[in-house]
């Protein structure tokens, strides 16, 4: 049998703001069968979120949608940049948008 790399459901974020360190992070979706078997060892308690089903017709309409959806709340905290801190830039190929 051939081993294959398996990742849980997750979403990556690359966040930057003037005067703050760049942040690369992700959140993982609670309930994924591979959540705690991530080959990249990227699952942490603080990065696991719950996707809540939104079925209320008024909320669906308020958001300009036409069917139920899932809602996730995840907070980011940026750290002030320091002149002598190592760079958070990592050069690597990325998918085009």
C-alpha positions in Angstrom: 0.0 0.0 0.0 1.3 3.5 -0.9 1.1 6.1 1.8 -0.4 9.4 0.8 -0.4 12.8 2.3 -3.7 13.7 3.9 -4.8 17.1 5.2 -8.0 18.0 7.0 -10.4 20.6 5.7 -8.7 23.9 6.3 -8.5 27.5 5.0 -5.2 29.5 4.8 -4.9 33.2 5.4 -2.0 35.5 4.5 -2.6 38.8 6.4 -0.6 42.0 6.4 -1.1 45.6 7.6 1.4 48.5 7.7 3.4 48.5 11.0 2.5 44.9 11.8 4.2 41.6 11.2 2.8 39.5 8.3 0.7 36.6 9.5 0.4 33.3 7.8 -2.2 31.0 9.5 -5.1 28.7 8.9 -8.1 27.3 10.6 -9.2 23.7 10.5 -12.8 22.6 10.4 -14.0 20.7 13.4 -15.3 17.2 12.7 -13.0 16.5 9.7 -11.9 12.8 9.8 -8.3 13.8 9.3 -8.3 16.7 11.8 -5.7 15.2 14.2 -3.9 13.2 11.5 -2.6 16.1 9.5 0.7 15.1 7.8 1.9 18.7 8.1 1.2 18.7 11.9 -0.7 22.0 11.4 -3.7 21.3 13.7 -3.7 23.2 17.0 -6.5 23.5 19.5 -6.7 27.3 18.9 -7.0 26.7 15.1 -10.0 24.4 15.1 -13.3 26.1 14.3 -16.9 25.0 14.2 -18.9 25.6 11.0 -22.4 26.6 12.1 -25.4 25.9 9.8 -27.4 29.0 9.1 -30.9 28.1 7.9 -32.9 31.2 9.1 -34.5 32.6 5.9 -34.1 36.2 7.2 -30.4 35.8 7.8 -29.9 34.1 4.4 -31.7 37.0 2.7 -29.8 39.6 4.7 -26.5 38.2 3.4 -27.8 38.3 -0.2 -27.9 34.5 -0.5 -30.6 32.1 -1.7 -29.9 29.0 0.3 -28.6 27.9 3.7 -24.9 28.3 4.4 -22.2 27.6 7.0 -20.8 30.4 9.2 -17.4 30.4 10.9 -16.0 32.9 13.3 -12.3 33.1 13.7 -10.3 36.0 15.2 -6.9 37.2 14.0 -4.4 39.2 16.1 -1.5 41.0 14.5 1.7 41.8 16.3 3.5 45.2 15.9 6.5 45.0 13.7 10.0 45.4 15.3 13.0 46.6 13.3 15.3 43.9 14.6 12.8 41.0 14.3 13.5 38.3 11.7 11.4 38.7 8.5 8.1 36.8 8.3 8.4 36.7 4.5 8.9 33.2 3.0 9.7 32.9 -0.6 7.9 30.0 -2.3 5.7 29.4 -5.3 2.1 30.2 -4.8 -1.0 29.5 -6.9 -2.0 32.3 -9.2 -5.2 34.2 -8.6 
